[in-house]
Amino acid sequence: MKINILLPYKENFDLLKASSVSITVKNNITYSHFIKNINVFGKSVKNPLFPKNFVGLESKYMFLQSKNKYLARKMCEFIINGNEKKNLIEIHNRPYLFKLVRKKIKNVPVLLFFHNDPLEMLGSKTLKERMFLLSETAGIVCVSQYIKDKFLEGISLNHEKVYVLHNGVDRKIKLFPLKNKEVLYVGRIVKEKGIDLFVNTITKIAPQFDNWTFCICGSSKLGDDFEKSKFALEIEKKIKNIGKKVTFLGYINNDEVQKRMQKAAIIVAPSVWPEPFGLVVAEGMSNGCAILTSNVGGIKEIVKNNGIVIENITEKKLEENLVELISNNKLLACYQKKAWENFNHSSLNSSKKLDDIRTLILKKYKFIL
């Protein structure tokens, strides 16, 4: 029996350049009891995570066709040409590929994973499309209750086939770490992440707090960002004007992000768009950071009451809450403790839940007893 995972083309299943979907898939594989049965299909990378499980696909003719459809076709060819007759396929974040895969391989169970709003994705925007997917797939896996509710808008049947699987995060440390007086932002340098609110806020408050520093990690696109957007260039200019109290690191890999989070006192995630999950806040909690974020999308169900969650976030509200958190040592310590002690989105738990979903489907298809 084989579990075949199809990643979006834009994902880098790479040791140094992995982004959120790849990191989540990697974390789940790490603790899966199906690890020897898993193949991950994606575009070729230099330093693949799990080299024994990864099938890198690339072609000089790829520019002539949809890159994601190319990956899907090549995965299907790989499966058809293989000796394994029992296969489960897991498609991440590309619902429109389901029909292509089903056309190529009949009678194979397919799980669809939604890391973003289904109502904004090709192949699941309409009620008719989502009802078709729910009827024809083995199951739908959503990264949050928020995303599940979006998928089920207008649908009254088969709710039991839609699962919530929060992204798993690896806690790399066993003891609460020694914290510096640093405020950290990790995320893409795009307007929907609220980075402009953060930069405008620290422009005002940085001079007030002599012992505090501020750090920004991220690029305007996934992975390295050689072609910066106009918005990103404007943000970088503002950052430079603040002075030496602010460090802009650009893109750094996840291992380096974890090291920064271990030392940071506060994580600020001021998103203004509905985050499907909020991986940064989960990672921040795993490292004992005080969380300051916004009540959009699935963030609240991750943070709950273990951080400061701002309703209808504005620059003024962000400034007021950040100043209070920096100024009040007791409050800061309280939220750090809450984040550390109430972190429950471990990769181990997530992987176990995913394996349970897989086992249910594999038994239904009599692939395992």
C-alpha positions as CSV (number, residue, x, y, z in Angstrom):
1,M,0.0,0.0,0.0
2,K,1.2,3.5,-0.9
3,I,0.2,7.0,0.2
4,N,0.9,9.4,-2.6
5,I,1.1,13.1,-1.6
6,L,0.8,15.7,-4.3
7,L,2.2,19.2,-3.4
8,P,1.4,22.4,-5.3
9,Y,4.1,23.4,-7.8
10,K,4.9,26.6,-5.9
11,E,5.9,24.5,-2.8
12,N,9.5,23.8,-2.2
13,F,9.9,20.5,-0.3
14,D,13.4,21.6,0.5
15,L,15.5,21.5,3.6
16,L,16.3,25.2,3.3
17,K,13.4,26.7,1.5
18,A,10.3,24.9,2.7
19,S,7.2,27.0,3.2
20,S,4.0,26.4,5.2
21,V,2.4,23.4,3.3
22,S,5.8,21.7,2.9
23,I,6.6,22.2,6.6
24,T,3.2,20.8,7.6
25,V,3.6,17.7,5.3
26,K,7.2,17.2,6.6
27,N,6.1,17.4,10.3
28,N,3.3,14.9,9.7
29,I,5.5,12.4,7.9
30,T,8.1,12.6,10.8
31,Y,5.7,11.0,13.2
32,S,3.5,8.9,10.8
33,H,3.5,5.1,11.3
34,F,2.9,5.0,7.5
35,I,6.3,6.7,6.8
36,K,7.7,3.7,4.8
37,N,4.6,3.8,2.6
38,I,4.7,7.5,1.7
39,N,5.7,9.1,-1.6
40,V,5.7,12.9,-1.8
41,F,5.4,14.4,-5.4
42,G,6.6,17.9,-6.1
43,K,8.9,20.0,-8.3
44,S,12.5,19.0,-8.1
45,V,14.6,20.6,-5.3
46,K,18.3,20.5,-4.4
47,N,17.9,19.4,-0.8
48,P,14.7,17.5,-0.5
49,L,13.1,16.7,2.9
50,F,12.9,13.0,3.3
51,P,14.9,12.1,0.2
52,K,13.8,8.5,0.3
53,N,10.1,9.5,0.2
54,F,10.4,12.4,-2.3
55,V,9.8,12.1,-6.0
56,G,11.1,15.3,-7.7
57,L,9.4,16.1,-11.0
58,E,10.7,18.5,-13.6
59,S,10.7,19.0,-17.3
60,K,12.1,21.5,-19.8
61,Y,8.7,21.4,-21.5
62,M,6.8,22.3,-18.4
63,F,6.4,25.9,-19.5
64,L,4.1,24.8,-22.3
65,Q,1.4,23.6,-19.8
66,S,0.0,24.0,-16.4
67,K,2.7,23.2,-13.9
68,N,0.3,21.7,-11.4
69,K,-1.4,19.6,-14.0
70,Y,2.0,18.4,-15.2
71,L,2.9,17.3,-11.6
72,A,-0.5,15.5,-11.3
73,R,-0.1,13.7,-14.6
74,K,3.5,12.6,-13.7
75,M,2.4,11.4,-10.3
76,C,-0.4,9.3,-12.0
77,E,2.1,7.8,-14.5
78,F,4.4,7.0,-11.6
79,I,1.6,5.2,-9.7
80,I,0.3,3.4,-12.9
81,N,3.8,2.2,-13.8
82,G,4.5,1.0,-10.2
83,N,3.7,-2.5,-8.9
84,E,1.5,-1.3,-6.0
85,K,-2.2,-1.9,-6.6
86,K,-3.4,-0.3,-3.3
87,N,-3.0,3.5,-3.4
88,L,-4.3,6.5,-1.5
89,I,-3.8,9.9,-3.1
90,E,-3.6,13.1,-1.1
91,I,-3.9,16.4,-3.1
92,H,-2.9,19.5,-1.2
93,N,-4.6,22.9,-2.0
94,R,-5.4,22.2,-5.7
95,P,-9.0,20.9,-5.8
96,Y,-9.3,21.3,-9.6
97,L,-6.7,18.5,-10.0
98,F,-9.1,15.9,-8.6
99,K,-10.9,15.4,-11.9
100,L,-7.6,15.0,-13.8
101,V,-6.4,12.4,-11.3
102,R,-9.7,10.5,-11.3
103,K,-9.7,10.4,-15.1
104,K,-6.2,8.9,-15.1
105,I,-6.7,6.4,-12.2
106,K,-10.1,4.9,-11.6
107,N,-11.3,3.7,-8.2
108,V,-8.6,5.2,-6.1
109,P,-9.4,6.9,-2.8
110,V,-8.5,10.6,-2.9
111,L,-8.2,13.0,0.1
112,L,-8.3,16.7,-0.6
113,F,-6.4,19.0,1.8
114,F,-7.5,22.7,2.0
115,H,-4.9,25.1,3.4
116,N,-6.8,28.1,2.1
117,D,-10.4,29.3,1.6
118,P,-12.2,26.8,-0.7
119,L,-14.5,29.5,-2.0
120,E,-11.5,31.3,-3.6
121,M,-9.9,28.2,-5.2
122,L,-10.3,26.9,-8.7
123,G,-12.4,23.7,-8.5
124,S,-14.2,24.5,-5.3
125,K,-15.6,28.0,-5.6
126,T,-19.2,27.0,-6.4
127,L,-21.6,25.0,-4.4
128,K,-21.9,22.5,-7.2
129,E,-18.2,22.0,-7.3
130,R,-17.9,21.5,-3.6
131,M,-20.9,19.1,-3.5
132,F,-19.2,17.1,-6.3
133,L,-15.9,16.9,-4.4
134,L,-17.6,15.9,-1.2
135,S,-19.5,13.1,-3.1
136,E,-16.6,11.8,-5.1
137,T,-13.6,12.0,-2.8
138,A,-12.8,9.8,0.1
139,G,-12.7,12.9,2.3
140,I,-11.9,16.6,2.7
141,V,-9.3,17.7,5.2
142,C,-9.3,21.4,6.4
143,V,-6.6,23.1,8.4
144,S,-9.2,24.8,10.7
145,Q,-12.8,24.9,11.7
146,Y,-13.0,28.2,9.8
147,I,-12.0,26.5,6.6
148,K,-14.3,23.6,7.2
149,D,-17.2,26.0,7.6
150,K,-16.3,27.7,4.4
151,F,-16.3,24.4,2.5
152,L,-19.6,23.4,3.9
153,E,-21.5,26.7,3.1
154,G,-24.8,25.6,1.6
155,I,-24.1,21.9,2.1
156,S,-26.3,19.8,4.4
157,L,-25.1,16.2,3.6
158,N,-21.9,14.2,4.2
159,H,-20.5,16.5,6.9
160,E,-18.8,13.5,8.4
161,K,-16.5,13.3,5.4
162,V,-15.0,16.7,6.2
163,Y,-12.2,16.7,8.8
164,V,-10.5,19.4,10.8
165,L,-6.7,18.8,11.0
166,H,-4.8,21.7,12.6
167,N,-1.3,22.0,11.3
168,G,1.3,20.4,13.5
169,V,4.3,22.3,14.9
170,D,7.5,20.7,16.3
171,R,8.5,22.1,19.7
172,K,12.3,22.0,19.4
173,I,13.0,22.8,23.1
174,K,12.1,21.1,26.3
175,L,12.4,24.0,28.8
176,F,11.1,27.5,28.6
177,P,13.8,29.5,26.9
178,L,15.6,32.6,28.1
179,K,14.0,35.6,26.4
180,N,15.5,38.8,25.0
181,K,13.6,42.1,24.9
182,E,12.7,41.6,21.3
183,V,9.5,41.9,19.3
184,L,9.4,39.6,16.2
185,Y,7.3,39.6,13.0
186,V,7.5,36.5,10.8
187,G,5.6,36.4,7.5
188,R,5.4,37.6,4.0
189,I,5.9,41.2,3.3
190,V,2.4,41.8,1.8
191,K,-0.4,44.1,2.9
192,E,-2.8,41.3,3.9
193,K,-0.3,40.2,6.6
194,G,-0.6,43.6,8.2
195,I,3.2,44.3,8.0
196,D,2.5,47.9,7.2
197,L,0.6,48.3,10.5
198,F,3.5,46.7,12.4
199,V,6.2,48.9,10.7
200,N,4.2,52.1,11.2
201,T,3.6,51.1,14.9
202,I,7.3,50.4,15.7
203,T,8.3,53.6,13.8
204,K,6.3,55.4,16.6
205,I,7.2,53.4,19.6
206,A,10.8,52.2,19.1
207,P,12.3,55.4,20.5
208,Q,10.3,55.0,23.7
209,F,11.8,51.7,24.7
210,D,15.6,51.9,24.9
211,N,16.1,48.3,25.9
212,W,13.9,46.7,23.3
213,T,14.7,45.7,19.7
214,F,12.5,44.7,16.8
215,C,13.0,42.0,14.1
216,I,11.3,41.3,10.8
217,C,11.7,38.1,8.9
218,G,10.1,37.4,5.5
219,S,9.9,38.2,1.8
220,S,7.0,39.2,-0.5
221,K,6.8,35.7,-2.0
222,L,7.3,32.2,-0.7
223,G,11.0,31.4,-0.3
224,D,13.7,33.6,-1.5
225,D,12.5,36.9,-3.0
226,F,14.7,38.2,-5.8
227,E,11.9,40.2,-7.5
228,K,10.5,42.4,-4.7
229,S,7.1,44.0,-5.0
230,K,6.6,47.8,-4.9
231,F,4.9,47.4,-1.6
232,A,7.8,45.3,-0.2
233,L,10.3,47.9,-1.3
234,E,8.3,50.7,0.4
235,I,8.2,48.7,3.6
236,E,12.0,48.0,3.5
237,K,12.6,51.8,3.1
238,K,10.4,52.5,6.2
239,I,12.3,49.9,8.1
240,K,15.7,51.4,7.3
241,N,14.4,54.8,8.4
242,I,13.6,53.5,11.9
243,G,17.3,52.9,12.6
244,K,19.5,50.3,14.3
245,K,16.8,49.1,16.7
246,V,15.1,47.2,13.9
247,T,16.6,44.3,12.1
248,F,15.3,43.1,8.7
249,L,16.4,39.6,7.9
250,G,14.4,39.0,4.7
251,Y,13.7,35.3,4.0
252,I,15.3,32.8,6.5
253,N,14.5,29.1,6.6
254,N,12.3,27.5,9.3
255,D,15.1,26.3,11.5
256,E,16.4,29.9,11.7
257,V,12.9,31.2,12.4
258,Q,12.6,28.8,15.3
259,K,15.9,30.1,16.8
260,R,14.6,33.7,16.5
261,M,11.3,32.7,18.2
262,Q,13.1,31.0,21.0
263,K,14.8,34.3,22.0
264,A,11.9,36.7,21.1
265,A,9.7,37.9,24.0
266,I,6.7,38.8,21.7
267,I,5.4,37.6,18.3
268,V,3.2,40.0,16.4
269,A,1.0,38.6,13.7
270,P,-1.3,41.5,12.7
271,S,-3.1,39.9,9.7
272,V,-5.9,41.8,8.1
273,W,-7.1,39.0,5.9
274,P,-8.8,35.8,7.1
275,E,-5.8,33.5,7.9
276,P,-6.9,29.9,7.3
277,F,-4.8,28.7,10.3
278,G,-2.0,30.9,11.5
279,L,1.1,28.8,11.6
280,V,3.2,31.7,13.0
281,V,1.1,32.0,16.1
282,A,1.2,28.2,16.7
283,E,5.0,28.3,16.3
284,G,5.2,31.3,18.6
285,M,3.2,29.5,21.3
286,S,5.5,26.5,21.0
287,N,8.5,28.8,21.8
288,G,6.8,30.6,24.7
289,C,6.3,33.9,23.0
290,A,3.6,36.3,24.1
291,I,1.2,36.4,21.1
292,L,-0.2,39.6,19.8
293,T,-2.5,39.0,16.8
294,S,-5.8,39.8,15.1
295,N,-9.2,38.0,15.2
296,V,-9.4,36.9,11.6
297,G,-9.9,33.5,10.0
298,G,-8.8,30.5,12.0
299,I,-6.3,32.4,14.3
300,K,-8.6,32.6,17.3
301,E,-9.2,28.9,17.4
302,I,-5.4,28.4,17.6
303,V,-4.6,31.1,20.2
304,K,-7.9,30.9,22.2
305,N,-7.3,32.9,25.4
306,N,-3.6,32.4,25.5
307,G,-2.6,35.6,23.7
308,I,-3.9,39.1,22.9
309,V,-6.3,38.8,19.9
310,I,-7.4,42.2,18.6
311,E,-10.9,42.6,17.1
312,N,-11.0,44.7,13.9
313,I,-7.3,45.4,14.1
314,T,-6.1,49.0,13.3
315,E,-2.7,50.7,13.7
316,K,-4.0,52.5,16.8
317,K,-5.2,49.3,18.5
318,L,-1.9,47.5,17.6
319,E,0.1,50.3,19.0
320,E,-1.9,50.5,22.3
321,N,-1.7,46.7,22.9
322,L,2.0,46.4,22.0
323,V,3.0,49.3,24.2
324,E,1.0,47.8,27.1
325,L,2.6,44.4,26.6
326,I,6.2,45.9,26.5
327,S,5.5,48.2,29.5
328,N,3.9,45.6,31.8
329,N,6.4,42.9,32.8
330,K,3.7,41.0,34.7
331,L,1.3,40.9,31.7
332,L,4.1,39.9,29.4
333,A,5.2,37.0,31.6
334,C,1.5,36.0,32.0
335,Y,1.0,35.6,28.2
336,Q,4.4,33.9,27.7
337,K,3.4,31.3,30.3
338,K,0.0,30.8,28.8
339,A,1.4,30.3,25.4
340,W,4.0,27.8,26.6
341,E,1.8,25.8,28.9
342,N,-1.3,25.7,26.6
343,F,0.4,24.9,23.3
344,N,-1.3,21.7,22.0
345,H,-0.7,21.8,18.3
346,S,2.2,19.4,18.2
347,S,3.2,17.6,15.1
348,L,2.9,14.3,17.0
349,N,-0.8,15.0,17.7
350,S,-1.5,16.2,14.2
351,S,0.3,13.2,12.6
352,K,-1.6,10.8,14.8
353,K,-5.0,12.3,13.8
354,L,-4.0,12.2,10.1
355,D,-3.0,8.6,10.4
356,D,-6.4,7.9,12.1
357,I,-8.2,9.5,9.1
358,R,-6.0,7.5,6.6
359,T,-6.7,4.2,8.5
360,L,-10.4,4.8,8.4
361,I,-10.3,5.3,4.6
362,L,-7.9,2.4,4.0
363,K,-10.1,0.1,6.0
364,K,-13.2,1.2,4.1
365,Y,-11.4,0.3,0.8
366,K,-10.1,-2.9,2.4
367,F,-6.5,-1.9,1.8
368,I,-5.7,-2.8,5.4
369,L,-7.6,-5.0,7.8
